[in-house]
């Protein structure tokens, strides 16, 4: 059996290159995707066994990219590799599509261990996050938190929150600008938002972008 094929999804190229060097003795790193849309576009042809996915990704965040990737490639194992230690975020991803949750500050040996364990069909959670997960109530740890936005609304919200114009967002989504405007109007109306500043705060709360 050959080396496991690993695809990295991280917009920090220096970080991704460092992870690649760390993995290469034991794994075949088949590519680096620098945004969530590139991940969804490139993964089918690269045919990875494991995807290491950062949650804070441009154009399409890791939450939604991970969920969409698991739908299109159900056999792929996805390990979240992040700086975020929030147990509720870990519970949500693990409950829906992730096979592992690892912190970027973890040792290199732990990363290799995580890859090996998820390939065996197990779940791997870094110890610090695992302790926090165990402290959650059963209801909190189901990973089935409320999600009122539609997938398309989440995509539009992220692009607008990242500063793209409606025309630019429309080009990325392959729709007409009027469609983006419609989704923005519905989001603003349905969630009682009055201006772009409130839209940005809402996007952060919905975890489609991160606070900078």
C-alpha positions as CSV (number, residue, x, y, z in Angstrom):
1,X,0.0,0.0,0.0
2,X,1.4,3.4,-1.0
3,X,1.7,6.5,1.1
4,X,-1.6,8.2,2.0
5,X,-2.4,11.1,-0.3
6,X,-2.9,14.4,1.7
7,X,-4.3,17.7,0.4
8,X,-3.6,20.8,2.4
9,X,-6.1,23.6,2.5
10,X,-4.6,26.8,4.1
11,X,-4.3,30.3,2.7
12,X,-1.0,30.9,4.6
13,X,1.4,29.4,2.1
14,X,4.4,29.4,4.4
15,X,2.4,27.5,7.0
16,X,1.2,25.0,4.4
17,X,4.8,24.5,3.1
18,X,6.0,23.8,6.6
19,X,3.3,21.2,7.1
20,X,4.1,19.7,3.8
21,X,7.7,19.2,4.7
22,X,6.6,17.7,8.0
23,X,4.3,15.2,6.3
24,X,6.4,14.2,3.3
25,X,8.4,11.4,4.9
26,X,5.2,9.5,5.6
27,X,2.6,11.0,3.2
28,X,2.3,12.1,-0.4
29,X,1.2,15.8,-0.3
30,X,-0.8,16.1,-3.5
31,X,-1.5,19.9,-3.4
32,X,-2.1,23.0,-1.5
33,X,-5.5,24.8,-1.9
34,X,-5.3,28.5,-0.8
35,X,-9.1,29.1,-0.5
36,X,-12.3,27.1,0.1
37,X,-13.4,27.3,-3.6
38,X,-10.0,26.1,-4.8
39,X,-10.3,23.2,-2.5
40,X,-13.7,22.1,-3.9
41,X,-12.4,22.7,-7.5
42,X,-9.1,20.8,-7.1
43,X,-10.0,17.9,-4.7
44,X,-11.8,15.6,-7.1
45,X,-8.9,15.4,-9.6
46,X,-6.3,15.2,-6.8
47,X,-8.1,12.3,-5.2
48,X,-6.8,12.8,-1.6
49,X,-7.3,10.3,1.2
50,X,-7.0,13.0,3.8
51,X,-7.6,16.8,3.7
52,X,-6.1,19.0,6.3
53,X,-8.4,22.0,6.4
54,X,-8.0,25.4,8.1
55,X,-11.4,26.9,9.1
56,X,-10.4,30.5,8.3
57,X,-10.3,30.4,4.5
58,X,-11.1,33.2,2.0
59,X,-13.8,33.1,-0.6
60,X,-15.4,30.0,1.1
61,X,-14.7,29.4,4.8
62,X,-13.6,26.0,6.1
63,X,-17.0,25.2,7.8
64,X,-18.9,25.3,4.5
65,X,-16.0,24.0,2.3
66,X,-15.7,21.0,4.6
67,X,-19.4,20.2,4.5
68,X,-19.6,20.6,0.7
69,X,-16.4,18.5,0.2
70,X,-17.8,15.7,2.3
71,X,-20.9,15.6,0.3
72,X,-19.1,15.4,-3.0
73,X,-16.3,13.1,-1.8
74,X,-17.9,11.1,1.1
75,X,-14.9,8.7,1.5
76,X,-12.3,11.5,2.1
77,X,-11.2,12.0,5.7
78,X,-11.1,15.7,6.8
79,X,-9.0,16.9,9.6
80,X,-9.6,20.4,10.9
81,X,-6.2,22.1,11.5
82,X,-6.8,25.4,13.2
83,X,-5.8,27.8,15.9
84,X,-9.3,27.8,17.3
85,X,-9.7,25.9,20.5
86,X,-13.4,26.5,20.9
87,X,-15.1,23.2,21.9
88,X,-18.4,24.2,20.4
89,X,-16.8,24.7,17.0
90,X,-15.0,21.4,17.3
91,X,-18.3,19.7,18.2
92,X,-20.1,21.2,15.2
93,X,-17.4,20.1,12.7
94,X,-17.0,16.7,14.2
95,X,-20.7,16.1,14.4
96,X,-21.2,16.9,10.7
97,X,-18.2,16.2,8.5
98,X,-14.8,16.2,10.2
99,X,-12.9,13.1,11.2
100,X,-10.3,15.0,13.3
101,X,-9.7,18.3,15.0
102,X,-6.1,19.4,15.6
103,X,-4.5,22.7,16.7
104,X,-1.8,24.3,14.7
105,X,0.4,24.5,17.8
106,X,0.3,20.7,18.1
107,X,3.5,18.7,17.7
108,X,4.4,17.3,14.3
109,X,4.2,13.8,15.6
110,X,0.6,14.4,16.7
111,X,-0.3,15.5,13.1
112,X,1.0,12.2,11.7
113,X,-0.8,10.3,14.4
114,X,-4.1,12.1,13.5
115,X,-3.6,11.2,9.8
116,X,-3.0,7.5,10.7
117,X,-6.0,7.3,13.1
118,X,-8.5,8.8,10.7
119,X,-7.4,6.5,7.9
120,X,-8.1,3.6,10.2
121,X,-11.7,4.9,10.5
122,X,-11.3,6.5,13.9
123,X,-11.7,10.1,15.0
124,X,-8.8,12.1,16.4
125,X,-9.2,15.1,18.6
126,X,-6.2,16.9,20.2
127,X,-6.2,16.3,24.0
128,X,-6.8,19.9,25.0
129,X,-9.9,20.2,22.8
130,X,-11.1,16.7,23.8
131,X,-11.2,17.7,27.5
132,X,-13.3,20.8,26.6
133,X,-15.6,18.6,24.5
134,X,-16.2,16.3,27.4
135,X,-17.2,19.3,29.5
136,X,-20.0,20.2,27.1
137,X,-23.5,19.1,27.8
138,X,-24.8,16.3,25.5
139,X,-27.1,18.8,23.8
140,X,-24.2,21.2,23.2
141,X,-22.0,18.5,21.7
142,X,-24.3,17.1,19.1
143,X,-22.9,19.4,16.4
144,X,-26.4,20.3,15.3
145,X,-26.5,23.9,16.3
146,X,-29.0,26.3,14.7
147,X,-28.3,27.4,11.1
148,X,-30.9,29.6,9.7
149,X,-29.0,30.9,6.6
150,X,-29.2,28.9,3.4
151,X,-25.9,27.7,1.9
152,X,-26.1,30.3,-0.9
153,X,-26.8,33.1,1.7
154,X,-23.7,32.0,3.6
155,X,-21.6,32.2,0.4
156,X,-23.0,35.7,-0.4
157,X,-22.5,36.9,3.2
158,X,-18.9,35.7,3.3
159,X,-17.9,37.4,0.0
160,X,-19.6,40.7,1.0
161,X,-18.1,40.6,4.4
162,X,-14.6,40.1,2.9
163,X,-15.1,43.3,1.0
164,X,-16.1,42.1,-2.5
165,X,-18.5,44.2,-4.4
166,X,-21.8,42.7,-5.5
167,X,-20.5,42.5,-9.1
168,X,-17.3,40.7,-7.9
169,X,-19.3,38.3,-5.7
170,X,-21.6,37.6,-8.6
171,X,-18.6,36.7,-10.8
172,X,-17.2,34.3,-8.2
173,X,-20.6,32.6,-7.7
174,X,-21.3,32.6,-11.5
175,X,-24.6,34.5,-11.0
176,X,-25.9,37.9,-12.0
177,X,-25.3,40.8,-9.6
178,X,-29.1,41.1,-9.1
179,X,-29.0,37.6,-7.5
180,X,-26.4,38.7,-5.0
181,X,-28.4,41.9,-4.3
182,X,-31.5,39.8,-3.7
183,X,-29.7,37.5,-1.2
184,X,-28.2,40.5,0.6
185,X,-31.6,42.1,0.9
186,X,-33.1,38.9,2.3
187,X,-30.3,38.6,4.9
188,X,-30.6,42.2,5.9
189,X,-34.4,42.0,6.2
190,X,-34.7,38.6,7.9
191,X,-32.0,39.3,10.5
192,X,-32.8,43.0,11.2
193,X,-29.5,44.4,9.9
194,X,-29.4,48.1,9.0
195,X,-26.0,48.7,7.4
196,X,-22.8,47.0,6.2
197,X,-21.1,47.3,9.7
198,X,-24.0,45.2,11.1
199,X,-23.7,42.8,8.2
200,X,-20.0,42.3,9.0
201,X,-20.7,41.7,12.7
202,X,-23.4,39.2,11.7
203,X,-20.9,37.4,9.4
204,X,-18.5,37.0,12.3
205,X,-21.2,35.7,14.5
206,X,-22.3,33.2,11.9
207,X,-18.6,32.1,11.6
208,X,-18.4,32.7,7.8
209,X,-15.5,35.2,8.5
210,X,-13.2,35.6,11.5
211,X,-12.5,38.8,13.4
212,X,-9.2,40.4,12.4
